[in-house]
Amino acid sequence: MTTASSADHPTRRDFLFVATGAAAAVGGAAALWPFVSQMNPDASTIAAGAPIEVDLSPVAEGQDIKVFWRGKPIYISHRTKKQIDEARAVNVASLPDPQSDEARVKSGHDQWLVVIGICTHLGCIPIAHEGNYDGFFCPCHGSQYDSSGRIRQGPAPANLPVPPYQFVSDTKIQIG
Amino acid sequence: MSGPSDYQPSNPALQWIERRLPIMGLVHSSFVIYPTPRNLNYWWTFGAILSFMLGIQILTGVILAMHYTPHADLAFKSVELLVRDVNYGWLLRNMHAVGASMFFVAVYVHMLRGLYYGSYKEPREVLWILGVIIYLLMMATGFMGYVLPWGQMSFWGATVITNLFSAIPYVGESIVTLLWGGYSVGNPTLNRFFSLHYLLPFLIAGVVVLHVWALHVAGQNNPDGVEPKTEKDTVPFTPHATIKDGFGVACFMLLYAWFIFYMPNYLGDADNYIPANPGVTPPHIVPEWYYLPFYAILRSIPNKLAGVIGMFSAIIILCFLPWLDAARTKSSKYRPLAKQFFWIFVAVCILLGYLGAQPPEGIYVIAGRVLTFCYFAYFLIVLPLLSRIETPRPVPNSIAEAVLAKTGSKSTPMVSTVIALALVGALFAGSVDSARAEEGGTRPPGNNWSFSGPFGTFDRGALQRGLKVYKEVCANCHGLSFIAFRNLGDPGGPGYSTAQVAAFASDYKVKDGPNDQGDMFERPGRPADYFPSPFPNEQAARAANGGAAPPDLSLITKARSYGRGFPMFIVDFFSQYQEQGPDYVSAVLQGFEDKAPEGVTIPEGSYYNKYFPGHAIKMPKPLSDGQVTYDDGSPTTVAQYAKDVTTFLMWTAEPHMEARKRMGFQVFIFLIIFAGLMYFTKKKVWADSH
């Protein structure tokens, strides 16, 4: 390609080759984008992930329910006084993922714990009301969470995450 | 692929690999230093174009399979929803559907090039036969792919083509049952066709490797048909052929993009936007354009078995071409008689294609028989005879000599090129257009739609008014099942805000459930919900409407069409006129007349409509002046209602139309610049070689 038989315009020739190569590269990269972008959730999946409302009135103290939002199980626990006291008696600094119970619930609705029920270790679903901490126990690899959904023991690195939610009334929450 | 290479990479790591797997040497010897005849013309770039198309088809096909559901009840919907909801789904589907046609355009050019220049002759017989095998595999793949969207043409195409095998004596019926996996074309058929449609392209790719291997053993043929003798006759594959092929691909992409972005449905059949219905055969069953010549041969022979044998022989006969044509001169350039018969043969194929799309009656049947005879006569009579009686013109001694002699006489190939392109274009357009033959309705008048043409956009006001007309009038009987309320707020649509969409949706009652008690319940609609259908099922729709179920309107403007006739269909290719569907819908809405004209009897329970095929429509006149109130001061006339609701229904049929045309413009700007750059680069690279 670089034989110098047209030595009268070597720079013009090089510029042409570079411009053509650059155009091919830009076009190829741009053409690649739709092929990657199509893997993202499609419009119907995104629309189906809209916020949901959950009525809390049927959930008695000490009970919990599991609802699904965006394909993820959400635990909603109506905690007993004992569970709340246990969660608040802990020395926060001693926890693997330090977070106070107050920061994980909505103030004024302290009896309600809303967490995404997916173990932060490898994605299994912990069982409620099991384990040594009055909270959740993951049967896959033995992670244990307390009554605030915080990791206390086992391989999981972080607390059960709290999904975005708000109380629309005293007995109704909107998740999302 | 042409023997061991002495290629030695300089990088020690690459050397380590190369000693164990000489793959870089293989690439180097096959695609870099490989000697390619220096007199190849642009017809030789179609090999690269075909490789490119195969790659595109496999890539887009694998991706479409990620979003497609191969089930008889879900396939049609999944295709429609992937076009609407998946990011760039419309683009990927257009690329794949149009890509199939482009693949066949390229393969036909490639085959005719081989035929003209004698590329099947010794020592390239195996190369040629491998090509015929690829072509057969392509036909099988294309057919099965066409079945997957599970529209009316998919279903009935599958029925007709699989029934070809029932012509085989004794075992035919058993073979057909075996192909179907049932007593008729159904879900098992769709499932296995999907599986095979995924498999066959990889077989094609495998045979392509053999094809290229055989090519690199025998070396490329060339327009003069003399084998390269010295180094002066050839140039290295890279950069010469690579750049030239790249330029060819870039030009081909312009044609490809024209269809993808501006006429995605030009080559398709409107009937395939109607979901498969095993109870109703479309009035004209027509295969895709690339099968039409063979379809014409099938129909010309008035015996089932003989017709099927004739059709398959028309392809298989190509395998024997190297022995049927025994002439020693390869290129038709030096064969004055063979050249003329070649062009006659091309014309025969094109005319057969045209006949394949016509109804099998009257003069078409006779013409079909004559042309079928001509097709086979070319191979069985003309070519064997010519090799005995024709006196070829003297062939140049070497390629270098031919290249030197060429300076000055450039007009002939240009003329033949133009003729060939024009004929191919006519075949293209003609076959497709006649597939939408008219069935006894008056041709609808054309309209001036805001959404037509390369820069067409939807008129937001018309979309909003059309939605109102749909909601207040059409929705009483017609569903809109592919449209969700959220779509009303999508870019390129009626342009409602999120809050307006939510308010609009909440006016509807949507069935949901089951709840914790196991009961179904009604709740206000949400943006994610789809427009509810007015009837719970097709039977209820039928019962409530005098036996004719009102069709779903989501796709109606794409599912209806009419033939534009010659020469309009050719003009349409350039003017991008694609609005036959909207013309028809708008015309039917306005075509009601209280009294049928003299001599036309309309059965009880039907109404006279000037534009409806057959004129007897079960739908009573839906619109009358002043029926729907408009807030924006637009006239409340039937003509305005029809225009607005048709615009709205064009949007429901293709919500991403504006995005398609917008991206099309960007792609064209890029491709024109890129093709220009490739052209000048090619000129520079070849400057020393001409």
Interface residues (C-beta under 8 A of the other chain):
Chain A: M1 T3 S5 S6 R13 L16 F17 A19 T20 A23 A24 G27 A30 P34 F35 S37 Q38 M39 N40 D42 A43 S44 T45 A47 A48 A50
Chain B: L59 I63 M66 H67 L81 L82 R84 D85 V86 N87 Y88 G89 L91 L92 P239 G246 A484 R486 D490 R526 P527 A528 F670 I673 F674 L677 M678 F680 T681 K684 V685 A687 D688
